[in-house]
Amino acid sequence: MSISSALSDDEKTVTLKIAGRFDFSTHQDFMQAYKTYPKGEKLFVVDLAETDYLDSSAMGMLLQLREHSAVQENNVMLINGNDAVLEILQIANFGKLFTIQ
């Protein structure tokens, strides 16, 4: 498991990349990755291309990220999830809360 963050050149977008399992064991690293940035000022893109697995605690962490960034709706995007990850997000109706691509 690894989590990395990168700020775009225009400093408006933060990309969080999650590799491996996205579960409770990543909680501290995930929070540190986004709380570095001021609340409500950035668009967050969570890149799930290298995420093999996510569980309910990961979904809770995504909701915390959404709350952290909640100046406007749809300011958290979930991208590049594999079929299994996308299915879990769809079952949980996360498409109503996040932009999923």
Protein Blocks (a to p, Z undefined) as FASTA:
>chain_A
ZZdddddfkopaccdddehjddfklmmmmmmmmmmpcghiaccdddfklpcbdcfklmmm
mmmmmmmmmmbghiaccehiafklmmmmmmnommmmpccZZ
